């Protein structure tokens, strides 16, 4: 990504990123962006949950999230960290609070263990580090009796040392118990800070070079089939348009294009790297025939051309994709081994005339969707959610009448506009038929929506795939979206009102 930015802006970031101002408040605004993507160690369900609870405001808190985003500290440390940041009083004396002030009076790092035994208990640094190692052993389910005896001696010495700091025995024992409970999950602060700084670098790039950063994240997403559409959705939610590929404008992969991001030619299935390079070397193209003349080689096959035409890279020349694909296939068959340009042009023109005479070759929305599924793997641009419909739905959301996207769904039942992709029935454990719908919101985010048997029997014949509906949904106990409402009802009239088809 740094390479991409250097090529486009001529800015050398390799020196900048190691001198980032850690007090720049804009970086922490970015850390609290619910739609952030590609942030090292701060993206992912666990870290995002912590970000939402802690709302990091400085580098120390970013480092702390890095250390806590693991099963152990998530349960033992994070609740105290959140409460004490929010104002809950520390249970510890001042000498301990001074050690813990960077983590809101919560034990989090191995260094804090060592420092507490050293400054409060009077242990040497070497002795304190040995105790840290002993505590690691004691965190295991099977404890060595000798280690338990060693720990009892450690506690006695700690109580004695703490007394010299004015700490009574009960408080000293309480501190030692907290240390012991935490020790099995302790994290090295130097390690967490190193990772935290990499997080800061990505926050910096995301904030100040957003379109370049997002282009890179989209390009290098490793599990594209699973996550790419979600990443694109997050980008769109932030007001950045994703543009379709264009034969004269697209680079090899996602890249900034004005205030938007344009999809690359290399992101289309059956378009090889060599084909992408050849196109880049020979453009601009004045027409589809000009494209053929400049790129004709073994590299550009009819499958490559069909893929390009299907997803709209030639829309600037001929927007009727279904008819264009037929033209190109006809031309490919007719040209055979012709090499003279004039004869090739004649064969191309005849193909255009013959195909334009064929009736009923209009490109439908179903065609566009099928093309995208074939050559991207999923839908990105083709959707029945038109601009006018989206504007109307947005106004309804502003009036709090509906949820607009799946991320907004809460415990209160409200309608949400969704496109139904799949419907299937299923027999539940009581032997009753229930349903599952795969639905997508206006940004293309897809979820599975269960419909319980008491609702399913009333609405199953009213639902059709590839149609948009306003469906009542709410958030269940497991934070999953469910059709219907929390209050049980078997009133057919009420249940049918939970489904409204948008014509």
N, C-alpha and C positions, 0 to 999 in steps of 0.2 A: 504494500500500500504506500509506503514511503517512496518506493521507486516510481509508482504511478504518479504521485503528487509531484515528485521532482521533474518527471518528464513533461507534465502539463503546466506546472506553475513555475518551474525553474527554482523552486525553493529547496534548500538543503536542510532537511529536518533532522538529520542524524546528529547534529550538534545541539539543536534546540531541545530535543526530547529528554536530554539529560540535565537540562537546566530549567525545568518547568517550575513555575511559582506554585508551591504547595498551598499557598494561602489564597489562590485564585478562587473566589466563591463560585464562579461560573462552572468550574469542574465538578463541584458538589451538586449544583443544580442538575448537571448532566447525570450524575450518579443516581439522582432521584427521579429521572425521567422514566416513567413506567413503560415506555416503548423503546427504550435503548436496546441496541443489538451490538454484539461483538465486543462487549466490555470484558476484559480478562478478569475472571474470577467473580465478577458481579452479575453476570448473566447465568441463568439456571434457576430452577425452582427454589432451592434452599436459599441461595444468596439473594435472590430477588425478594423473597419473603422477609429476610433480615433487613434489606434496604428499606422496604416498606415500613417495617416496625421501628427501625433506628433512625431513618432519614439522615444519613451521614452529612455532616457539615464541615468536616476537616479530614486531613490525611490520617490522623490517628484512628478515626472511626472507620475509614476504609480498610486500614490494616486489621482492625478488630473484626470486621465482618469476614475478612479473609480467614482469620483464625477460627471463627465460630461456625463457619458454614460447613460443619461436619457433625455426624450423629451425636457424639458425646457432648461437646460444648453447646450444641444447639439446645439441648435439654437442661444442662446444668448451669451454664454461664449466661447464655443469651437472655433468659427471663430477667435475671438480676441486672444485667447491663441495660436493658430497655427501661426497667422501672427506675433505676438510679439515675439514668439520663433524664428521665421525666420528673425527677425531684425527690424520689424516695431517699430517705436518709441512709447514710452508710452505717453498718453495724460495727465498724471497726474504729479503734483509736487513731489519733492523728498520725502517729509514726507509720502505721500501716496505710492510712489514706494517702500519705505522701507518695508511697510506692505505687499505689493503684490509681492515682489521679488521672492518668492518661486513658484508663479503661473504665471510667465512671465507678471506681471503688469495687471492681470485680476482678477476681483472680482469673487471668487469661493466658499469661505467658510463662514459659519455663524460667525466664530471667527474673520474673516477679517472685517465684518460689525461692530461688537462690537468694535474692535480695532480702526477702522477709526473714529467712532463717539467719542470714548474716547480720542484718541491722536490728532485728527484734530479738532473735534468740541468742545472739552472740557467737554463732558458729563462724569459723573461718570460711572463706569462699570455697576452698577445697572440700571442707566438711559439708557445706551446704549443697554442693553439687553431688556429693555421695548420697546425701539424703534424698535428693531428687531422683537419683537412680533407684534407691530403695523403695520410694513411693511408687515408682513405675511397676515394680514387682508386686507390690501390695494391691495394685489395681486389678490383678488377675483373679479369677474365680477361685483357683486352687492356690492357696497361700502357704508358703514354707513357714513352719512354726518358728524357725530361727529368725526369719525376717520380721515376724510379728513381735518377737522379743526385742529385736533391734529398734523397731519403731517405738516401743514403749519407753526405751531408754532415750530416744530422740525427743519424745514428748516431754519427759522429765527435764531434760536439759533446756528445751525450748521454754518451758514454764519458768525455770530459774532465770534464764536470760531475760525473758520478757518482764519479770518482776523489777529488774534494774531500770526498765523503761517506764515504770509506773503502771504496768498492766497486771491486773489481778489474775489469779489462777484460772478462774472460770472462763474469762475472756481468752486467755492464752490457749486453753484447751479447745475452745470453740474455734479459734483461728486455725489451730493444728488440724482439727477435723475438716474444716473447709478446704485446707490445703490438700489433705489426703483424698477427699472426695473429688477434687478437681484434677489431681496429679495425673491420673490415667489418660486425661484428654489434653494435657498441656501442650502448647505449641511454641516453637522457637520464634521469638519476636523478630530476630534478624531475618529469618526465612519469610515470615509473614510480611515484613516491611519491604523485602525485595519483591515479593509477589504484588504487594500493594502498589509499589511504584510502577510496575508494568501496567497495573489497572489504571493508574493515573495517566500514563502515556496514552492508553487507548481512550480514556475520557477526554484528554486534550485533543486528540485527533478527531474524535467524534464531535466535539464541540466546535472546533475552529476549522476543520476541513471535512465537514459532515458529508457532503455528496461524494467526495473521494473515498472517505472511510466506508460509507455504506456500499459504494460500488465494489470495493474490495471485499467486504464481508459477504455480499451476495455472490460474488465471483468464486470465492474460496470456501463457501459452505460445503463441508465434506459430505454430509448426509442430505443431499439436495432433495431427494424424493420425499423425505420426512419433514424437513425444516424450512426449505427455501420459500414456500408459499407463506409461512408464518412470518419470516423475515421481511418479505415484500409487504405484507399486511402492516407490519410495524412501521415501515418506511412511509407507506401511504397515509397512515394515521397522523403522521407529523407534517402532512401537507406537501410532501415531495412526490411528484407524479412519476410513475414508471412508464416510460414510453416504449412502444413496440419497436422491433428492429426495422432498420431502414437500410436499403442497399448502398446508399451513398453516405450515410451518417454513422452507422453502427461500427463500433470497434470490435475487437475479438470477443470481449466480454462486457459485462455491465460497466458503464462509464458515464461521467457527468455530461450532461447536454443542457447548457443554460442552467435554469433553476430545477431541472429534472434529472432523472437517471434513465439512460437508454439501454435496453437489453441488447446484448451482443450477438453477432452472427454465430460465434462458436458455442453459444448456449442453445442452439437449435440442433435437435437430433439429426444425424446423417450429414451434418456439415462439418467436415474434418478441419483440422488445423491448417493443413496445406491449402484447402479450398479457401479458408478465411484469409490466409496470407496472400493468395493469388488475387482475391477480390480487392484487398486493400492496396495492392501494388498497381492494379489496372484501372481503378476508378478515378474520376467520376464517370458515371454512365449516363447517357442521354436518353436511352430507351432500353427496353428488354432485349431487342435485337442487338443493340450496341453492347449490352452485357454479354450476350452469347458470343459475339465476334471477339471480344477482348479476352474472354476467359475460356474459350473452347480448348479443352485438353482432357486428358484422362482423369484429371483431378476433379473436374466439375461434371458429375454424372447426371442423368435424368432424375435420379433419386434425390440428389443434392438440390437440383433446380425445383423439383416438386416440393421439397421441404421448405425452401426459401419462399416460394410462391404461396404456400398454404398458410404461413404465419404472417404474411403481409409485407415482406420486404420490398415487393414491387408495387405496393399500393399507390405509390407516388406516380406510377406510370399507368396502372390499370387496376382499379380497386375491386373488380368483380372476380374474386379469387377462384370460385368454382369453374367459371368459364375460362379463366386464364390457365388453370391447370390442364384443362382439356386441350386448349390451344397449344400449349407447350408439348404435351404428349403427342398430339397430331403432327406438329412440326418435327419432333424428334424421329417419328416414323417416316415422314416424307423426305427428310433431308438425306437420309441414307449416307452415301459416301461423297456427297457434293462438297466441293472445296472452293469453288469460285464464288466470291462474295455476292455478285449480282444474282446468281442462281439461288443462292441461299436465301437472299432477301425475297425473291419471288416465291420460294417454298414457304417462307414464314408468312408472307402476306396472304397467300392462298389458305394457309391454316387458320389465320385470323378470320377471313371471310367465311370459310366453311363452318367454323364453330359459332360465329356470331349469328348464323342462320338457324342454329338449333334452338328450339323453344324450351322453356322451363329449365333453364340452367342458372336461375338466380341463386345467389349465395344466401342461405338461411342462417339464423343464429345457431341452429343445431349443427350445421356444417362447420361454422367457426369454432364451436366448442370441440367438435370431433377433431378438427385440425390441431388445435392446441394440445389436446390430450395425447394425440399421436406424436407430435413433434416437440413438445415441452415435457410431457408426462402429466400435466395438469392444466387447468384453466388459469390464465393470468389476466387477459384483456377482455375476452368475450363473456358477457354476462347480461342477463335480462334486466339487471338493475340499471336502468337508463339514468342519465343525468337528471332528468326532470323528476323521475321517481325518487331518486336519492335525495334531491332537494326537498321534496315533500315529506319524506320520512325524517329528514334531519329537523324540519320544523316541528314535527310531532314529538321528536325526542326533546327538543328545546322546551316544549310545553309539558314535559315529563309524562307523556301519555304512553310511550313505548320505550323499550330498550332498543338501541340502534345496532349494537354489535354484541357478540357473545361475551366479550370481556366485561360488559356492564351488568350482566345478569346478577341479581341479588336475591335475598330470601323472599322479597315481595313478588308475587306473581304479576307479570305484565306481558303484553304481547311484544314479539320481536319479529321483524321481517326476515324471512329465510327462504332460500331456494332449496327444495327437497331434491337431493340427488339419488338416494336409494331408500327403499322401504322393505322391511322384512318382518315377518311374524316369528314368534318364539313362544314355546310352552314354558310357563314359569313353574316353580317347584310345587305349586298347588294344582297343577294340571290345567291352568287357565291360559288362554291365548293372550299374549301381550305383543307390543310392537316396538320396533326400533327404527328410527329415521336418521339417515345421514343428511345433515343440513349444513348449509354454508351461509354466512352473513354477507353484507354488502362488500366487505373487504376480502372475501374468499376464505375466511377462517372456517374450517370444517369441524363439526363435533357430532358425536352420536347422541341422539336424544331418545331416551327410553319413554315409552308410553304404557302405563300400567293397565292391567286387564280391564279394570272398571271403566276406564276412559276409552280403551282401544275398541271395544265392541260397538261404541257409538260413533266413532269417527273414521274407522279403517276404510270405509267405502267412499269417504269424501276426499281422500288424499291421492294426489297424482305426482309422479316424479316430473322434474323439469318445469315445475310451476312454483311461483312465489306465493307464500302464505304469511299471514300474521298469526303466530301461534303463541298461546300463553305458556310461559316458562317461569321457573323459579330455581333457586340454588338449593340443592339438597344438603343433607348433613355431611356428605363427603365432598362438598364443594363441586358437585357435578350438576350440570343443567338437567332439569327434568321437565317434561311436558305437564301442564295442568296447574294445580294450585295446592298449597299445603293442606287446606281444609278439605277433607274428603267429601265428595258428593257423587251421587249416582243419578242426578237429575239430567236426563238426556238433553233438555233444552239448554241448560247452563253449559254442559260439556261441548255441545255443538257450537256454542258462541265463542269457545276458545280457539276455534279454527275459522279463519277468514281468508278466502282466496283473493289475491290481488290480480285483477284482470288487466 
